[in-house]
Amino acid sequence: MLLPLLLRLPPPRCPSLAAAAGTAAARLLSRRLLSSAAFSPAWRERLQAWSTTLSAAEAGAPDALTDVGWAHHAGLVPSEEAEDATLPADLGKATEMFRQAADKGYAPASSLLADLHYYAATPAERGRARPHLERVLESTDEAAAGDAYVRVRALQKLGVLSHESGGATPQFEAALALCERHGLTNYAFLLPHDPVNFFEELAAEEAALDDVPQLARNLAPFESAHVPPAPLPALTALRAYTRALRAAEGGASPWLLSLSREALGRFGCGEAGAFGVTFLGSFMRVAGHPVAQGRFGEVLGGGGTPHVVSLGSALGNSVVWPAAAFGFTGKGYDVLESAVGKARELVEGLKGEGGRGVSARVSFEAGDVLEDEGAAKEIGRADLVWANDHSWGEEAQRRLEELCWERMRPGACLVLYRKPAGKHGWDLKSMGLLQVPTSWHPKATMVILKKP
């Protein structure tokens, strides 16, 4: 799918500088602003870039029409009053621009029109996405590599809609076959969101894994006086596991079909079972935060081994990484059997001394962490609980916080991919707050809470 205009143009001074109305008066205003000394050079440059896009849209260029529509949809239209202010989103204008582009056979515009309905709350409204998704397929060529991504996304969503209406999901197989045919990674199918800077982050992660001595140096900032450096076998296992993890996520594998269908059966069309990717560097930034390091130091200083529990553990990286890098123990829980089975398979496939060490220190179990008494007891043993609950929904997030508050030991830490949903007695004065890249956001907010 297209990248929003905001991501195509040079970085602005603030993240919300983009579009204006497509009229001659607006162009005249842009020219006045461009020559005004009251605005910064970056703002004038951005207005110039927008003026070019606006002219292309008025000339009927479908990609420019879609960019203008996206700006109205996302509320990125700059106010005439000040360079840092934007106008409210205008869904009507956005929809009209998308329709004009879609009528010209521009598949990304049809995809965006589909999304206006697909992410609605009711099945009836979601069903209205179907003709737009079918139009994506009609206006693209399955033999054209440049059309592959938008076709895969359309097929994946059509499969979800087919499941929701009680039908089979042959679109899933068609989407994965298209990925293989055109050399796309299966992330186009696996991730429900259009990732930003995703492959650049994966490339940086692979570069960090490529040289084991360099990997040790990269981990050094995350080791405190109490957390010793990882030995060579552990680093070898860390590298092997991470590469196997990415191969499983992005490579052709039958488990992706099982995971998708199981998630649909469990969660339906909602986002509660949405898959996301956290990068090794992002995880280590959280693990290296002083709040988490303080807890690890307390446990290690007392002769113990820090224990990590992951809720919604997916393929297990949030327990395997600290087990490999630092010798911690860990247990992961996920409601999807397909995810748990693949997590176990990845660990069992690790070789050598480091691999055997990881296998002995981590385990995975299928179950609903909000209902499973075994999971509640495990939370009570944890020094750090890693909650992969970004897409769970506010009520489930609130229940998770309550469960962790009730069961966690004093001094233990809870990691969230968001700000707390409820109010408890967490030590907010020592709360850790940081932003790290993930597949769904280049600066996702991470919070570390400590139980007093």
Secondary structure as UniProt FT lines:
FT   HELIX           5..8
FT   TURN            15..16
FT   HELIX           24..34
FT   TURN            37..38
FT   HELIX           41..58
FT   TURN            59..60
FT   HELIX           62..74
FT   TURN            83..84
FT   HELIX           91..103
FT   TURN            104..105
FT   HELIX           107..118
FT   HELIX           123..127
FT   TURN            128..129
FT   HELIX           130..138
FT   TURN            142..143
FT   HELIX           145..147
FT   HELIX           148..164
FT   TURN            165..166
FT   HELIX           170..181
FT   TURN            182..183
FT   HELIX           187..190
FT   HELIX           198..210
FT   HELIX           212..219
FT   HELIX           220..222
FT   TURN            225..226
FT   HELIX           232..250
FT   HELIX           255..267
FT   TURN            268..269
FT   TURN            272..273
FT   HELIX           280..287
FT   HELIX           290..301
FT   TURN            302..303
FT   STRAND          307..311
FT   TURN            314..315
FT   HELIX           317..326
FT   STRAND          329..334
FT   HELIX           337..348
FT   HELIX           352..361
FT   STRAND          362..366
FT   TURN            369..371
FT   HELIX           373..381
FT   STRAND          384..387
FT   TURN            390..391
FT   HELIX           394..407
FT   TURN            410..411
FT   STRAND          413..416
FT   HELIX           428..430
FT   STRAND          432..436
FT   TURN            442..443
FT   STRAND          444..450
//
